Amino acid sequence: MSDSTTAAVRDSADKAADSVKDAASSAKDDVKDAAATVEKKAATVEKKAASAADAPAAKADDAKAKAKGEKPKPPQRSVSEIQAELDATRDRLAGRIDDLQEYVTPRNVMNRQVDKVKGVFVDEFGGIKPDRVLIAAGVVVGLVVVLGVSRRRRSS
């Protein structure tokens, strides 16, 4: 083989070795991530198993307390359980506040009022209710006549 061919083969081999090292490093990181996930899940399962194992003992203690006429102790919760409950409550309240802010936005209030007025004059199929329109027109005409007559009396 010539020197240029040997150099090209070495370059290719070096690139392949670097690719293998990169792949091995990436695989190593993936394995570490997977191991961490498995450890977290194992810890969760252990906590659940411990609480499940403690449940019969807690029930027995409650039964003893009831038999003695005492109030049973409330169940002990872990910090993570309390934190999870607080987070859920906080999220629920934040959602309700957002809903209330949306409900009291002036544009939405105005749209609801317009819809109420339209509901008086329009039926569920989108047609106009002529009897209601005639009543409203009669009231408007009556007010205009009354105001016109009262102005004429004042000016006379």
N, C-alpha and C positions, 0 to 999 in steps of 0.2 A: 504494500500500500504506500501511496505517496504521503508526504507530510501534510498536504492540504486535506486529504481524505481523513487522515488520522486526527487532525485538529477538528474537523467537522464532526467526526464520530464522538470525540471527547466532549465537544460543546453539546451535542445532542444528549450524551450520557449525563452531563452535568445538569442540563435542563430537566431531564427526566428525574434525576435524583432530587432536585429542588421541588419538583411537582409532587413527588412521593412524600417528601418531608412536610410540605404544606398540607397534603391530604391527611397525613398521619396526625399532624397538629390539630387540624380541624376535627378529625374523628375523636381525638383525645378530648377536645373541648366539648364535643357532643356527648361523649360518654360521661364527663363530669357533670354536665347539665342534667342528663338523664338520672344519674346517681343522686343528685341533689333533689330532683323531683320525687324519686322513689323514697328518699329519706323523709321528705315532708309528708308524703302520703302515709308512710309507715307511722310517723309520729301522730298523725291525725287518727289513724286506725287504733293506735295504742291508747290515745285519749278516750276514744269512743268505747273501746273495750274496758278501760278502767272505770268509766262512768257506768257502763252496763253491769260491771261486776259489783259496783257500789250500790246500785239501785236496790237489789234485794235486801241488803243490809239496812239501807235507809228506810225501806218499807217496814222492816222488822222493828227498827227503832221507833217509827211512827206508831206502829201497832202497840208497842209497849207503852208509849206515852199516852195513847188513847185509853189503854186499859187502866192506867194510873189516874186518868182524869186530867192529864196535862195536855197542853197544846203541843202539837208536833212541831219540830224545828223546820223552818223553811229550807228547801234544798240549797246546798252550797253551789255557787256558780263560779266558774273560773273567770279570770280577767279577760281572756279571749272571748268567752261567751257574752260577757257584759259589754265588751267593746263592739262585738258584732251586733248585738241588740241596739246599742246606741247609734251605730252607723245606719242600721235599717230605719230607726226612728227619725234620724236626721234627714235621710234621703226622702222618707215619706213626707215629712213636714216641709222640706224644700219644694217638693212637687206640689203640695197643697198651696204654698205661698205663691208659686209661679201661676197656678190656676187662678188664684184670687186676683193677682195682679192683672192677668189677662181679662178676667171678668169685669173689673172695674175700670178698664181703660176707657176713656171718654168715647172713642170711636165705637167700641163694642156696646157701650150703654146706649148710644144714639141709635145704632143699628137695631138693637132689641126693641127700643121704643117705636122706631119706624115700622118694624115688623108687627108690633101690636096694633098700630093704627091700620096698617094694610090688612091685618087679619079681620078688622071690623068691616072693611069695604070689599074684600076679595074672598071668594070661597076657596075650598081646598083644591079645586081644579084650576084655579087661576082666573076664573070668571068674576066679573063685577057683580055685586049684590045691588040691584037697582033700587030696592026699597030703602036700603041704608043710605045710598048716595042721595036719593030724593029727600030724605029726612034731613041730612046734613045740609043740603042746598037750601032747604026751606028755613032752617035755623039761621044760616048765613044771610039770606034775603031778609028774614024778619029782623035781624040785628041791624042791617043796613037801613031798613025802613025806620026803625025806632030811632036810630042815631040821626037820620036825616030829619025826622019830624022834630026831635028835640033841638036841633040846631036852628031850624026855622023859627021855633018858638022863642029861642034866646035872642035871635037877631031882630025879632019884631017888637 
